[in-house]
Amino acid sequence: MTINNRYITVNNSTAINNAVAALHTQQVIAYPTEAVFGLGCDPMNELAVQRLLTIKQRPVEKGLILIAANLAQLNDYVDLTQLSATQIDKIKQTWPGPATWVMPAKAQVPKWLTGQFDSIAVRVSAHPTVQALCLAFGGPITSTSANLTGLTPCITAAEVASQLESLLGAIVDEAVGALAQPTTITDALTGKIYR
C-alpha cells in the first residue's frame, strides 16, 4: 500500500495482524505515525485506555487523540452537526494528512477519551501503516507518543522496544513518516492552533 512518496510501502501484513489481535485483547500497541512512534489501543475499551494512561502516566482529564484511516471511522465520535460546511471543508482539505483537529464530541463518547472536555482530538492519517492498521482493526485507535514520561518520543521500533516492550502487546516495525515536528492541533470551531 503506497499513499505518497513520503512514506514507505507497507508489506508486513503479519505485523498488522498481530497488532490488531493485540487491540482486540485490550492491549496497547506501538506503531509508526507521521513523525514518531505512537501508542494505541481500542478507544472504546476502558481497560485498554487505562493501561495506556498508566504507561504514559497521563491523567485521564487531558483526553486522548484518535487516529483513523478515513472520516467515516470517526462518525461515532465527532458531532459534525456543530460545524459549518466551511469548517468541515477546511478539515477535509487537510485529510488524509498530518493535521489533528479538535472537534465537538458526540454525547456518547466516554470521558476516558474526552477527559474534561466536550470535544475530541482526531486525525485521518496518510501514513500507510496507520491506514492499514485502522482499516484492519475496523475503526480508529488512540494516538499518543511512544515514550515513558520524561523521555524523548521514540522514532524507531528498536527505541520503542528498549523503553516499552514489556508493557506492549505488539510493536509494528515500520518506518515513521518524514514529518519533522508533531502534527498540528487546531480547534475546528474557533481556528485556535494548540500546537
C-alpha positions in Angstrom: 0.0 0.0 0.0 1.5 3.3 -1.0 -0.1 6.6 -0.1 2.5 9.0 -1.3 6.3 9.3 -1.7 7.0 10.5 1.8 6.1 7.1 3.3 7.3 3.6 2.8 5.1 0.8 1.4 3.6 -1.5 4.0 4.0 -5.1 3.1 4.2 -6.5 6.6 0.6 -7.9 7.0 1.8 -10.2 9.8 2.8 -7.2 12.0 -0.6 -5.5 11.2 -2.5 -8.7 12.0 -0.5 -9.2 15.3 -1.3 -5.6 16.3 -5.0 -5.9 15.5 -5.1 -9.1 17.6 -3.5 -7.3 20.5 -6.0 -4.4 20.1 -8.9 -6.9 20.3 -7.5 -8.3 23.6 -7.3 -5.0 25.5 -3.6 -4.5 24.9 -1.6 -1.4 24.0 0.5 -1.4 20.8 3.2 0.8 19.2 3.0 1.9 15.6 4.7 4.5 13.4 3.0 7.8 12.7 3.9 10.8 10.6 6.8 11.9 12.9 7.2 9.5 15.8 6.0 6.1 17.0 2.6 6.2 18.7 1.0 4.2 21.4 -2.5 3.0 20.6 -5.4 0.9 21.9 -9.1 0.3 21.3 -10.6 3.6 22.3 -13.9 2.0 23.3 -12.3 -0.4 25.8 -11.9 1.3 29.1 -9.4 -1.2 30.5 -7.1 -0.8 27.4 -7.3 3.0 27.7 -6.4 2.8 31.5 -3.4 0.6 30.6 -2.3 3.3 28.1 -2.8 6.1 30.6 -0.8 4.1 33.2 2.1 3.6 30.7 2.2 7.3 29.9 1.5 8.4 33.4 -1.1 10.6 31.8 -4.1 12.0 33.7 -7.5 11.0 32.1 -8.6 14.6 32.3 -6.3 15.6 29.4 -8.2 13.4 26.9 -6.6 11.5 24.0 -6.2 11.8 20.3 -7.9 9.3 17.9 -6.3 8.4 14.6 -8.2 6.9 11.7 -8.0 5.8 8.1 -10.9 7.9 6.9 -13.5 10.3 8.2 -16.2 7.6 8.3 -14.3 5.8 11.0 -14.8 8.9 13.2 -18.6 9.1 12.8 -19.3 7.6 16.2 -17.0 10.1 17.9 -17.4 13.6 16.3 -20.5 15.7 16.1 -20.3 17.2 12.6 -23.7 18.9 13.1 -22.0 21.5 15.3 -19.6 22.5 12.5 -20.4 24.7 9.4 -20.0 23.4 5.9 -17.0 25.7 5.6 -15.4 24.3 8.7 -15.9 20.7 7.5 -14.5 21.6 4.1 -11.4 23.1 5.8 -10.9 19.9 7.7 -11.4 17.7 4.7 -8.7 19.7 2.8 -6.1 18.6 5.3 -7.1 14.9 5.4 -5.6 12.4 5.0 -2.6 14.2 6.4 -0.7 15.4 9.4 -3.4 17.6 10.8 -5.1 16.9 14.1 -8.5 18.7 14.7 -10.3 19.2 18.0 -13.9 18.7 17.2 -17.2 18.6 19.1 -17.6 15.1 20.6 -20.9 13.1 20.4 -22.6 12.8 23.7 -22.0 9.0 24.0 -18.2 9.4 23.7 -16.8 8.2 27.0 -14.9 10.6 29.3 -11.9 8.3 29.3 -11.4 9.7 25.7 -12.5 13.3 26.0 -11.2 13.9 29.5 -12.5 17.2 30.9 -13.7 18.4 27.5 -16.8 18.2 25.4 -14.5 17.8 22.3 -12.2 15.2 21.0 -8.9 15.5 19.0 -8.9 13.4 15.8 -6.8 12.8 12.8 -7.1 11.0 9.5 -3.6 9.9 8.7 -2.0 9.5 5.4 0.7 7.2 6.8 0.3 3.8 5.1 0.9 1.8 8.4 -1.8 3.8 10.2 -4.1 3.4 7.2 -3.5 -0.4 7.1 -3.8 -0.7 10.9 -7.1 1.2 11.2 -8.7 -0.5 8.2 -7.7 -3.9 9.6 -9.0 -3.0 13.0 -12.2 -1.6 11.6 -12.0 1.8 13.3 -9.8 4.4 14.9 -7.3 3.8 17.6 -5.8 6.1 20.2 -2.7 8.0 19.4 -0.1 9.4 21.9 3.6 9.4 21.6 5.5 6.2 22.4 7.7 7.1 25.3 7.9 6.9 29.0 7.3 10.2 30.8 10.3 12.5 30.6 11.9 10.6 27.7 12.1 11.6 24.1 9.4 10.1 21.8 10.7 7.0 20.0 11.3 7.2 16.3 12.3 3.6 15.7 10.9 0.2 16.7 14.2 -0.5 18.5 13.8 2.6 20.6 10.2 1.5 21.4 11.4 -2.0 22.4 14.1 -0.6 24.6 11.7 1.7 26.6 8.4 -0.1 26.4 8.5 -3.7 25.1 7.4 -5.4 28.3 4.3 -3.1 28.5 3.0 -3.7 25.0 1.0 -6.3 23.1 2.7 -5.6 19.8 5.1 -3.3 18.0 4.6 -2.6 14.3 8.2 -2.4 13.0 7.8 0.0 10.1 9.3 3.5 9.5 7.9 6.7 10.7 7.0 9.4 8.2 9.1 12.3 7.1 7.4 15.0 9.3 10.0 16.7 11.4 7.6 18.0 14.1 4.4 16.6 15.7 1.2 17.1 13.8 -0.6 20.4 14.2 -3.6 20.5 16.6 -6.3 23.0 15.6 -9.7 23.8 17.1 -12.3 23.2 14.4 -14.8 25.6 15.9 -12.5 28.5 16.7 -9.5 28.0 14.5 -7.2 28.3 17.5 -3.9 26.4 17.0 -2.8 24.5 20.1 0.3 23.0 18.5 
